Amino acid sequence: MSVLTAGSVRQAEKRAVGSGIFSFEGLMKIAGERVAKEIDNRYNIENKKIAVVCGKGNNGGDGFVCAKVLSEKANVTLVLPFGEPETKDAKKYFLECEGLPIEKELLGEYDFIVDAIFGIGLNREITDEYKDVIEKINSNKAIKIAIDLPSGAESDTGRLLPACVNADLTVTFIAYKPCHLLPPASNYCGEVVIADIGVKVPAADYKIIKAPRIEKRQKNAHKGSFGTGVIIAGSYGMCGAAVLAARGALRNGIGILKAVISEKIYAPFTVSVPEAVCLPIESFAEKEKLLTFIEKADALLIGCGMGNNSGTEKALNFSLQNAKCPLVIDADGINVLASHINILREYPSPIIITPHPGEMARIFGISAAEVEQNRIYYAKKLAKETQITVVLKGANTIVATADGEIYFNITGNPGMATGGSGDVLGGIILSLLARGFSPEEAAKGGVYLHGAAGDRAKEIYGEEGLLPSDIINNL
């Protein structure tokens, strides 16, 4: 699946019309009908009260078509707070709604409200007039359905301008738009459904991560067939980080897992992860002991729960100087590198780093809020400047590759927003690297599996009670 900017969508529509297969008027009709069909299929609308709030442009035209179809089953009212439509195609379908009641404002409660005010073209701050209408929509108890994107969201950035319809469902066309996946707008989209209107999807601006292909195990496979991974993780008080990373790697199918851990957490770690081969050390600066594990690794994960201190920095620097395998850097491994991240360019093997917005902010010397407002920009910038693979965690985690490609993950749920989930992800990515996946495929496959396991866990425990251990158990 693809993610398209507003410009790419317009070009796709122009090409479709230029081919002679469609007209713009015909595309509007198909789009409105697809929205109505999606609503009818999902909800019981028989004799229900539905308000379709239409703007003066082509998004309003989609709304008129949708209203006409829904009126065959439901009691539909057109709400035109900004006046009658101004575009040619929208005017045509408005006239076809003759006989439907029309209001100038949203009055009373409805069962459903369809938002057809703004489409992908909105890129300026909205006036108080529009803001008032959006606030009335949001305060209504109705189920809210947005056509293409919730009005008030900027398509390409995910900014709010500044008010936005808080939709329960967004029915979009051709492909995802960035605002469906980027905060804060993604919080206002509800469930996003792509309706097929027959337009060929062009080359993607960004891409959606697909499920990884895991080869079937051969009958004569042995533990060496699935790679040896090493984790350097944990510290006194943070044993759980090492446990979760180790169990994530093991449950995801790694052949041999070796763990370099502090002597202070050796007992609880081995009780929790008896499958791991352990190297308990007094200090992460014990280079000779580290080397015995590092030199035989197919992949290495470092940083989970180690603490932002000189010991972590020494262990990481030693690993960068001596390891020959792909490397995953997480948590405190990122923090100790933040001020000199460019040294990663010198490492001879592939590197994946997995920052959350706060860790990314430390790298660039900015706030986490700035990172969240520009997730694509900072993920791509870091990946290209350091020639590594970047996994910027969060809702719809972004994977940025060294050549500038951007991938969005759409598995996962808010129940995974719990301390320790990132450690599990690090272990999953480690297992894929050790098994021979490329850095790009390991990063993409890791975030997909992590989210998909979280979604399965949600079905059992719900979002409020979901734990990182539940993610592991559902891998």
N, C-alpha and C positions, 0 to 999 in steps of 0.2 A: 504493500500500500504506500501511497504517496502523501506528501504534505506540500501544498501549493500556496504561493503567495497570491495576493489579489491580482497582480499583473499577469501571472501565469494563467489564472483562471480566465481572465478576460481574453487572453490570446487563444486559449483552448476553445472558448465559445465562438470567437471570430473565425477560427479555422473550421469549426463545425458548420457554421452558417455559410462560409465561403465554399465549402464542398458541395453545397446545394441540397444536402440531406435535411437540414433544419433551417428555420427562420428564427430570429430572436423572439418573435411572437410565439412560435411553436415551442421553443425552449421554456418560455415562461409558463405556458399551459402545462407542459409535462412536469415542471418543477412543482407547481401548485398542486397538481393531482397526486404527485408522489407524497407530498407532505400530508395531504388529506388521507391517503391510503394508510400511511404509517400511523396516524392518529387513530383511525378506525380499527386497525388491526390490534393496537395495543390497549385501547380503552373501550369501555362500554359507553358509547355516545348517544344511544337511542334516547331521544327527547331531552337530552341534557342542554343546559344553557352554555353557549360558546360565544365568546367575544373575539373577533378578529380585528386587531388594532393595526391599521395600515398607515404607512407613511406616503409621501407624495411621489416616490420614485419607483424603480422596478421591483424592489423588495415588496412594496405595497401591492404591485401587480401579482406577484406570487400569492399574496394573501387573498386577493379577490378570487383567484381561481380556486384556492383552497376553501374559501368560505362557500362558494357556490356548490362544490361537491359535498361538503359537510352538511349543507342545508337540506340534503335529501333525507337525512336521518335525525338531525339535531335542530334545535332552535338557535339559529345563528344571527348575531347582531354585528354589523360592521361599525367599527368605531373609527372616526376620521377626525382626530383632534387637530390636525394641521391643514385640513381642507381636502378638496378633491385632488386626484392624481394629476401629475403634470406631464408624464412621459406618454408617448403615443400608445405603446403596448399596454401599459397599465390602465389607460383610459378605456381601451377596448374591453378589458375584462371587468372593469368597474361597471360599465353599461350592462354587461351580461348578468350582473347581480341585481338587476331591477326587481323590486318586490321585497328584497331583504330590508329589515329595519336598519336605519342609520342613526347613530348618535355622535355628538361632537366630543363627548367625554365618557370615560368609563364610570358607569353608574351602577351601584349595587354589587352583589356578589355573583360570580359565575362558577360553573363547574370546570371550564377550561378557558384559557386565554391564549390565543395565537399571536405571537409577536412578529409583525411584518413591517416594522418601522424603518430600520436601516439594514443595508446589506454590507458587502465587503468594501464598499467605497468610502465608508466613514473614516476620516483621518484628522478630524479637528475636534476641539472641545465643543460639546453640545451646549445649547443655550438653556436657560432656566425653564423655558416653555417645554422643551423635550424632557428635561430632568424631572419636571413635575409629573408628566405622563408616565415615565418609567417608574417613579416612586409609587404612583397609584397602582400600576400593574403588580409591583412587588408586594404591596400591602394587601392585595386581594388573596383570598384563600384558595383560589382556583389552581389547578394544575396548569403549568405554563410551558408552552411549546414555542421555541424560537425557530424561525425560518432562516437557514444558512448559518447565522451566528446571533447570539443575543445582542439586541440593540444597545449600543453604548460601549461595545468592545471594538478595539482597533484590530483589524484582521491580521496584520503582519507582525505585530509586536506583543499582543496580549494586554496592552494598556487599557485602562478604563477611562472614558472621556466625558465626565468622571463617573457619572451614574451608569448603571448597566442592569438590564433585565436579568433577574435571577431565575434562569430556566430550569425546569425539571428534565426537559428533553430538547435537544437541538437536532433538527433534521437538516443536514447540509448536502451539497451536491458535488459530484466529480471526485473530490478528495478532501481530506482534512485540511483545514487552514491552521496556520501557526497559533492563532488565538485559542483554538480548541485544546491546545497542549501546553501553552505557556501561561504561568501565573501573571497577574491575578485573574485574567479573563477565564482561564480554564475552570476556576471555581464557580463560575456563573453559567456554565454550559450544560450542567447536568450530564445525562447520558448523551453521547454523540453518535448519531446514525448517519451513514453515508447512503443517500438515495441515488440510484442509478438513473440518470436522465439521458443516457445514450451517447454522451460526449466522450470521445477518446481521451484518456488520461495522458497528458504530455510528460516529458521528462521531469522528474520530481525535483523541486527545490531542496526538499529534505525527505527522508524516508522513514518508514515505520519498521521497527525490528520484527523479524519473523522468528518463529520457533526454530531453535537449532536442530540440525540433523545429527542424531546420535546413532552411530552404527551399531547393529546387533552384535552382541558378544559371540565370538567363536567358541565352539565346544572345548577346544584345547587351550583357551586363554588362561593366563596365570597372572599373578599380581603385578609382575613387571610389564604386562601388556598395557596397563592403564596408567603408567607414569608414577614417578616419585615426586611428591611435593614436600616442600619444607616451609613451615611457618615459624617466624620469629615474632613472638607475641606475648602479651600478658605482663602483669607485674603484681606486686602485693596490693590487694584491694581490687584488682582488675583481672582476676583469673577467668571470669566469665567470658571476657572478650576472646581469650585464647581458646576456650572450650567451644564457643559458638563457631569460630572460624574453622577449627579442626573438624567439628561435627558436620559443618556445611560441606567441607571438602569431601569427607568420607561418605556422607549420604548421597553426594552427587557422583560417586563412582570412581574416585581416585584409587589407584592400586596400592600405593604405599604412602603413608603420611608420617613425616618426621617433624617433631616439635622441639624447638629450642625455647626453653622457659626458665624463669627464675626458680632457684631452689625453694624459695618461699612458697611457691604455689604448686610444687611438684605433686604433693599428696592429693589435693583436691582435683588437680588436672587429670592425673592417671586414673582416679576413681571414675571421673566423668567420661574420659575418653580412653578406655583400655586398648583400643585398636591402634593408637598412635605409638610410634617409637619415640622415646623422649630423651632429650639431652638437657638435664638440669644444670644450670650454671649459676655461679654466685653473682656474676656481672655480665652484662651484654657486651662488655669490652674484652672478654676472653677470646681472643682472635683465633688461637690454635684450635680450640674446641669448635668454634663456629665453622672453621674451614672444613672440618671432617664431615659436616652435614651439607654445607653449601656446595662443595665441589662435586657432589654426586646427585644434585637436584636437577630435575627436569623443569621445575618452576619453583619460584620462591615468593612467599607473601610475608611482608614485614610491616609492623606498625600498630596492629590492633591492640589497644590497651597497654601500650608500653610506657606511656608517659612522655610528656614533652620535656626531655632532659638530655644531658650530655651522653648518658649511656645509650639512649636510642639513637642519637646522632652518630656515635662511634660505630654502633652495629650497622647502621645504614651505610655509612661511608665505607666500612670494610666490605659490605656486601657489594656495593657498586664497584669496588676495586678488584674483587676476587671472584664473584659469581660469573658464570658463563651462560646462564639460562635466562629465560624470560622472567620478569620481575613485576610483582604487584605491590604497590605502595599505598597504604591506607592510613587514615587517622593520624596518630602521632608521627608516623613516618613522613607524612606530608607536612605536618607542623614544623618539624625540625629542618625541613628543606625550604620553607616558605621564602626565606630571604635570599636564597641562592639556588633557585629552582633550575636555572639554566645548566647546572652541572649534569643534569640528566641527559643532555645531548651527547655527552662523552661516553655513556654506557654502551658497550658493543652489542648488546642484545635488546630485544623489545621491552618496553616498559608500559605498564598500565597504571594510572593513578586514579583513585576513587574518592575525590573530595566531596563533602557536602558544601552547601553555599558558604558557611562560615569559614571552612578551610580554604576554599577558593578565594574568599575575600582577603585572607591573610597573604596569599601569594601575590595579589595585585595591590595590596595596601588600600583597600576600599572597604565599604560596608557590605554585609550580607544582603541588605536590601538592594544595593546597586547590582549585585550579582543576579539576584532574582529578577530584576527588571531587564536584564540583558543576558539571559542564560546562553543563548546561541553564540553571541559575540564572544563572551569570555571563554567558553568551552573551546570554540574554534581557535581563538587566539593562543591559548595555552598549548593546544595540541600541535599547531603549526610551528610555533616558536621553539618548542622543545623537541619536536618530532617524536611524540609519544601518543598513546591512546588515552583519552580522558573520559572518565565516567563521572559526569556531574550528577550527583544523586538528588533525589527529590521526586515529587509526583511527576510522572512522565519523564523519568531519568533520560538524560541526553548522553549519547556516546559520540564523541568527536574523534575523528581519525587524523593522522599526521598530514594527510593530503587535503584536509579541509571538509571532508564529508560529515554530515550531521544526521544522526539517527535518533528517533524518539521511541521510547518504550511505552506501550499502552497496557501492559499487565500491571497488577498491583492495586492496592487500595489503602485508604487512610489508616486502617488498623495496623499497618506495618510501620507507622511512625512511632517506633519504640526503640529505646536504647538497646543496641545489640543487633538490630537488623542489618546494619552495615557490615558488621563482622561476619555474619552469615554470607552476605554477598561476596566479601573478599575470599572466603573459603570456596565458594562455588566457582568463581572465576579462576582461582588457583587450580582447581581440579580439571577444568577444561584446558587450561594451558599445559598442564602436566600430561594430559592425554593427547596432546599434539595439535590442538586447535590454534589457529593463528591468533595474534593478539586482538585483531578486530573482531573475529568470530567469537573468541572467548569472552570479550567484553560484552558484545551484543547478546550472545547466548546466555551469559551469566545473569544479566539484568532481566532477560525474558523469563528464565526459569525461576529466579528469585521472586518475581512478581506473580507468576502463575501459581507457584506453591503457596504464596500468600493469599491468593484468591481462593484456592481450595481450602486453606485453613479458615478463611472468613466464613465459608459455608458451614463449617462445623462450630466455630466459636463466636462468630460475629466479629465486628470491628473492635468493640471496646475491650474485649478480653483476649485479643490475639497477641501471642508472644513470639519472639524470634525462634524459640524452640519448636513452635508449631509450624513455622515455615520449613524448618529442617525436616520435620516428620512428614511433611507433605511433598517433599521433593520427589 
